[in-house]
Amino acid sequence: MADGLRKGLTAYGDSGFSLFLRKAFIKAMGYSDDALDRPIVGITNTHSDYNPCHGNAPQIIEAVKRGVMLAGAMPMVFPTISIAESFAHPTSMYLRNLMAMDTEEMIRAQPMDAVVVIGGCDKTLPAQVMAAVSADLPTVVIPVGPMVVGHHKGEVLGACTDCRRLWAKYRAGEIDDAEIEAVNGRLAPSVGTCMVMGTASTMACMIEAMGLSLPMSATIPAPHAERFRSAEASGRVAAAMAKAKGPRPSEILTPAAFRNAQVVLQAIGGSTNGLIHLTAIAGRVPHRIDLDDFDAIGRKVPVLVDLKPSGAHYMEHFHHAGGVPKLMAQLGDLIELDASTVTGATLREVVAQAEDVPGQDVIRSRDNPIRCEGGLAVLHGNLAPRGALIKHAAASPGLLQHTGRAVVFETLEDMARRIDDPDLDVAADDVLVLRNAGPKGAPGMPEAGYLPIPLKLARAGVKDMVRISDARMSGTAFGTIVLHITPESAEGGPLALVQTGDRIALDVAARRIDLLVDDAELTRRRTALPATTAIRPARGYAQLFHDAVLQADEGCDFDFLTAAGRRA
């Protein structure tokens, strides 16, 4: 098998000429024959002026290059798409699969013996792991790391859980224009991803638990020197993998690795998005995520990490308490410790080195959990035949069993137009319903499931309501919110049948979400529905997305990118 510069030669019909030409042009960059004869480690560059979460990527890249060269290999940096949550229209999720395709094809197209992928906000880590799994080249993952915390009037702040909480106060008239502007400048005091257990940190923790990144890499704050030392060490590991030609992602991502990721997702009170992304990653190999198995794991695994939005602390506190290795140590036999990692060590060896931090209260023991059950629960019922998800660790306990009258919003635009209308017929015990916000309906399944409390109720002191949708929500969000209802309404799912005034019953303990309308009436309503309300775009990526995107229970990947490929 060819390696180094000889891999994947351009198809000129003469392999000798192909290599000759390749060397001639790369020498224009000033490389010597000695450098070009070494194993090559590709390094993805996801830096962008539109992506402040990746603001430290140039420093990380330099540290990785240093580690690769110290280990005797040749680093080669190449650009890929960069996605930033708050800068991506219509939503970053819409672009995740495009980034996965870009990264996979660039890994395949260019000569490299191993690859280091660098990501963070917010769909970049799953996109890159999806790509790496499909390309199946030895891979080390480096998260960019979380921001450090901010402060306002003596209070610790974290983007974006506190941004949502304080914006809700502003909407309710509890803080004024001047204060919300001051908060705006203090929520994000450094580059890096959200410093709460949002999707970026959730994915970083799961990736570390799956063995694809170095120990502690999930939690090191983005500006800290330790982040760059970890990047240098990652470069060394990647160089060793390039020389050894392994291990490959397919060797590391065993059923045990995927189970460990699900255990950690439940134990950290992680983002609901984490399940969609993990499902997409599993879909790239012959290991699917079963929603009922995931829920069963959640009934056994307690929430042990006291972090916002399910707890009180922030990512840097989690890091200083011992990070993911300490968490796995506390989880004990719930983790399959013989699973392997990119370093060659098993998780058992990683856990044995976990730091013991006297007096820390961020990572709890199993006999003193934040919650006795995991952070996420899977719901079924006549509203969600293929499942729905709720982050009950961040919900209001009094609403986890609730029956209320539906107040339906047809689209995101309809919700924006009516939610603050003083004439909106809505009460605090109603159930807010948003539809046509799923993968095809929106499109892109935006983080719109965190429906705002109607203004007149917010100003009356209402802090939470049951809200249901086929959308997603940010991992930084909180509240009694049912998401990922599958099939989505735009594809004729039962959510399309709900009418304002219907009664909806939520029972999280029973894992049910039901529309309390008799079957005959639902059948009558269904006959009046079109097969789909999603309009097929005329061209381009939008059309590809519409035609190929799968539902939430299959990870919203494109059907032709899964291990099974497109179905007939």
N, C-alpha and C positions, 0 to 999 in steps of 0.2 A: 504494500500500500504506500502510495506517495505521501510525503509529508513536507512541512515547511513551504518554501516558495514553489515547490513542484506540485502542490495540491491543486486540483481543479483548473488545469491549464485551459486558457482560452482556445476555442475550437477553430483553429486555422487549418486543420488537416495535416499538420506537421508538428508533432509534440516538441521536437528539438528546437524548431524555430520559435514555437510558443514560449518556451522557457528562455531562450536567447533574448527575445523581444521584451519579455517581462523584466528580466534582469537589467536590460539596457535602460528601460524607462525608470525603474525604481532607483537605479544608480544616479539618476538626475536629482534625486533627493539627497544625495551625498552619502548613501549607504555603502559600506565596504563588503567585499565578498565574505569576510568573517561574520559580519552581522547577518548577511542574507543566508548563510548556511545553517543558522540556528533554528530551533523550533520556534514557531510564531504563535504569540498570544494576541488575539484580537481583543480590543477594548472598545465598548460602545460609548460614544459621546452623546449624551442626552441633554447637554447644556443648551439653554435658550434664554434670550432676554425676556421671553414671555413666561418663563418658568422659575420664579423665585425659590420654589422648593428645591430646585437643582442648582442653586447659586454656588454651591461648593463643589460642583462636578469637576471644574478644571483642576482644583487642588487634589481631588480624589484621583483623577486620571494621572497626574504627575506622580503621585505616591504609588499607584499600581505599576506604572512604567518602571519606577525605581526598583520595586520588588521583583518584577519580571527580569530585569537586567541583572540584578544581584544574583539571581538564580540561574543565569546563563542562557536565558531565552531572549527572543526579540519581540518587543511590544509594537503593535500596529493599531493605532486609534482610527476608528471610522464612525461617521455620524449616523444617527437614526432619528426618526421622529421623536419629538419631545412633547408630552401632553401635560398641561397644567390645569387642574380642576376648574379654577375660577376664570380661566382665559379661553376655554374650549367651547365653541358653539356647535351644535346645541347642547352638547354634554360630552365630557371626556369619555364616557362609556361608549359613545357612538364611534370613537376613534381608536378604542383599545385594540380591536381586531386588525385594523389597518396598521397599527404599530407592530403588532405581533407578526403580520405578514412581512412588513419592511425588515424587521430584525431577523426573522428566519431566513429570508432570501439573501440578505447581505452576509449572514454567516455562511450560507451555502455557496455564495458566488465568489467569495474572496478566500485566498489561501490562509488558513489558520489551523493550528493543531489543538487549541483550546480557546475559550472566550471568557472574558469578564464582562458581565452586564451590570450597568449602574442605573438604578432607578429609585423612585420614591413616590412622588405625587402623580397620580393617585392610582391611575390604571397602568402606569409604566412598569411596575414590578410584575403584576400578572401578565402583561403583554410580553415582557421579556422572558419570563419563565415558560409561557406557552410556546414562544419561539424556540427557546433552547431545548425544550422537550422534543419538539418536532424535528429540529435539526440534529439532535442527539450528539452534539459535540461536547467534550468535557467542558463544564461550565462552573464558574464561581459567580455568585450573585453578591453585589454590594449595594445595600440600601444607603441613600444619601444621609439618613438620620433625621431625627426630630429637631425642631427649633428648641431653643431655651425658652423658659417661661417669661411672660411679661408681668407688669405690675400696674395697678391703678388704685389710688387712694388706699394703699396698704393691703390690697387684695391681689392674690396671685391670679393671673389671667392665662388662658390657653385658647389658641385658635384650634378648632372653631366651636367647641362646646360653649365657651363663654361668649363668643360673638353672637351665637343664637340666643342665649339667655338674655344678654344685654340688649340685643335688637328687639326682643319681645318686650322688654321693659320700656324701650323707646316707643314702640308702637302703642303700648298701653298708656303712654304719657307719664311714666314714672321717672324718666330722665329726659333732659332737654337736649336741644341741638348741640350746644357747646360741649356737653359731657359725652355725647355719642361720638363727636368728632375727636375728642381727646382719647377715648377708648380706641377709635380707629387707628390711631398712631401707636398704640401700645400692645395690640393683640399679637402682633407678629414681630418680635424684636430682633430676629435673626433669620438667615436663610434656613431652609430645612422644611420638613413636613410638619403637619399639625402635631403639637406636643401632647395631645390627648390620644386615647385609643381609637383613632379614626382608621380609615381603610388603609392608609399607607403604613402605619405602625402595625396594624393587624396583619397585613401581608408580610411585613418584615419578620414578625414573630413566627408566623407559620412557616416561612421559608427557612428560617434558622432551625425550627423544630424538624423540618424535613431533611435537614442536613446539607442544604445547597449553599449555605453561607457560613462564615466563620463564627465561632462562639462569641456572643455579646454584640455581634454586628447589628442586630435589630434595634438596639436601644441607645447606642452611643450618640450623644447630641451632635448635630451637624457641624457646629463650629469648633468642637473640641479637638485637640491634637490627637487624642486617642482614635478619633475617626480616621485620621490619615495614617496612623501607624497600623490600624486594622486593614486599611486599603493596601499598604505596602505588603503586609503579610498575605493578603489575598492574592497579590501579584506573584508572590513566591509560590503559593499553592498552585496557582494556575500554570506556572512554568513547570512545576513538577508533574502536573496532570498532562501537560503537552508532551513531555518526554515519555511518560508512561502510557500515553494514549488512553487514559481513563483515571478514575471512573467516569462513565457517561451518565447523564441524567436518568436514562432508562435503568441503570443499575442501582441508582440511589432511590428513585421514586417507586418503591415497592408498596404493596398494600399496607405494610406497617408504617411507612413514612406518611401515607395519606391519613391513616388513623391518628397518628401523632399530631398531625396538623389540625385535625378536627377536635382532638382533646384540648390542644392549646387554644384554639379559637373559642371554645366554650369557657375555658378557665380564665381567659383574659377579659371576658365580657366584650369580645371583639365585634367588629363591624359586621352588619348583615351582608355587606358587599363581599366580605371574605368568603362566604359560602358560594356565591356565584362564581368568583374567580377560581376558587379551589376546584369547583365542578368543571370549569372550562379547562384547567390544567389537567385534571384527571381524564377528561375527554380526549386529550392528545395521546394518551397511553391506554392500554386495556384495563383500566381501573376506574370504574364509575363511582361517583358519590351517590349513595342511596339516602334520600331524605329521612326515611324512617330510622335507618341506622344512625344518622347524625342526631336525630332527636333522642334516640335511646342513649347515645353517648352523653348528651346534655343532661339526662336524668341522673347519670352516675357521677358526672364531673362537676365539682363545685367551682364557683368563681372565687379565685384566690388572689387576684391582683386588684388592689384598691385604687383604680384609676378612673378619671373622668372619661366618658359620661356616666359610667356605672358606679363610680366611686368618687374619691376625693383628690387623688394625687395626679401627677403628670409624668411624662415619659422619662425625664431626666432622673426623677425619684426612683422609678422602676429600675433604671440602669444602675444607680448607685446602691440599690438594694440587692443586686446580684443578677438582674436581667433574666433572660429566658433559661439559662442553665440552672439558676436557683429555683425558678418556677418549676422546671421539670423535676428537680430534686424533691420538691414538696409534693408533686403529683405522684411520685413513687411508681407503684406498679400499674398506674393508669397509662404510663408511657411505655412503649416497647423499646427498651433501652439497648437492644442489640442492633437496632437500625444503624446503618453506616452514614458517614458524612464525607464531604469533599476532601477533608484533611486526611482521610484514612482511618481516623478514630471513630469509635462507636459513640452513640449518645451516652452509654454507660460511662465511658471515659471522660466525656465532656461534663457530665453531671458530677462525677467524682472531684472535678476541679472547681466546682461552683463555689463562689465566695460566700462565707458566712459573715453577715453584717449585724453585729449585736445592736439590738434596739430598733431595727428597721420595722416599719409597720405597713409597708407597701405590698409585700408578698406574704400572704397569710399561710398558715399551715392548714392541712385538711381538717383538723379538729377545731379550727377557728375561721371558717370561710366567710367571705362577704355574703355569698348566697350558697345555699346547699345544692342548688342545681346550676347548670351552666347558663351562660348569658342569653342563648338563643333557643327558641322553640319553633318547631314546625307544626303548622296548623293544616287541617283538612276540613272538609265539609262541603255543602253544596255550592258555596261560593268559590271554593278552591279545590277542584277535583284532583289537580296535580300538585297541590301544596301552596302554602304561603308561609311567611316568616314573620316573627315578632321578636324584638330584643326586649324580653320581659325584665331583664336586669336593669334596664333604663326606663321602665314604664311605671305608671302610678299604680300601686298595689290595689287600690280601690276600684280600678277600672279593668282589672284583669278578668273579671267576670261581670259582663255588662250587656244589657239589651237596650237598644235605643232606636230612635227613628232616623232613617237615612236622609241626609241632605246631599244631593248628588250634583257634582260638577262634571260636565261632559268632557272638558279638555283643560289644559293648563291655562289657555286664554280665557275660558269661561270662569275658572276659579279666580284668576287675577282681576277680572272685571267685577265679580260679585262678592268676593269674600269680605270686603270692607263696606259693602252697601248697608247703610243703617236700616234699610227695609228688608234685608235678608231674613227670612223666616227660619231662625235657628235658635236653639237653646243649649245649655251646657251639657245636658245629658243626651243630645243627639249624636249620631255617628256621621262624621264627614266622609264622603265617598268621592274619590277622584278616579276617573277612568280615561281610557285612551292615552295612557302615559307609560305604556309598556315598551318592549323592544321595537316593535313595528309601529305602534300607535303614535308615539311622540314625534319622531322616532328616537331610538337610542336609550330608552328607559332612564330618563333623567332623575336626579335626586330631588324629586318634587313630592315624595311621600310624606315629608315633614310639612304637612299643610299648616299654614299659619292659623292661629286661633282667630276667628272672626273679630274684627276690631271692636265691635260693641261688647263682645264677651270678654275680650282681653282687658278692656277698660273697666269692666265690672269685676275684675280679679280672677277670671278663669285662667288657669295655667296649663291645663291639659284636657284633651278630649280623645275619645277613640277616633282614629283616622285610618281609613283603609284605602288601598290603591294597588294598581299593577305596576307602580313605579318603584324606585329605590329611594333610600335616604342616605345621607352622609353618615359615616361611622361616628362622627362627632355629635350627631343629633340624639335627642332623648324624647321620651314621651310614649304614650300607648298607641303605637303605630304598627299596623299590619301591612306588610309589603309583599311584593313579588307574587301577587295573586296570579296563579297560572291555571289554565291558559289566560292570556291577557284579553281584555275586552275587544280590542281591535280585531282579534282572531275569532270572535264569537264566544269568548269565555263567559261564564255566568255573571261576571261583573257587569256585562253589557245589559243584563236584564233588570238591574236594580232601578227602582223609581223612587223619587223623593216621597217620603211618607211610609215606605216599607219599613218593617222592623228587622233589625240585624242583631244576632246574638253572638257575642264573643265569650268563649270559655277557654282560657289558656290552660287551666289544669286538665281539662278534658281534651285539649288540643283541637278545638273546633272553632270554625267561623261559618255561620249559617245565615242564609236569607230566609226569613220566616214567612214565606209565601208558598201556597200549596202548588203541587206539581202541575196540576191542570192549568193554572194561571201562568206558570213559568213556560209551559209548552206553548200556550197561546202567544206569549210575548216572543218566544224564540222563532215562531213561524214568521213573525213580522221583521226579523233581523236580516240584514244582508249578510252574506258569507264572511265578508271582511269590510271594515271601514277604513283600513289603511290604504292610502292612495299610493300606487306604484310610481316612483319618480321616473322622469323621462330618460335619465342618463347617469353615467358616472358612478362614483362610489355610493351615492345614495341609492341607486337602483340595485347595485350589488348587495348592499346592506339589507334592503327590503326583501330581496329574493332569497338570501342565504342565512339570515340570522335565526338562531334557535331561541326557544323560550327559556325563561329563568331557570327552570329545573334542569336544563341541559347546559347552563353556564353562559348562554347568550353568545356562544361562539358561532362562527360560520359553519354550516353543515359540511362543506367540502374541506375544512381544515381539521376536523376530528380524525381520530385514528381509524374510525370506521368508514369515513368518507361520506359523500352525499348519497342519501337513500334514493332509490328509484321513485 
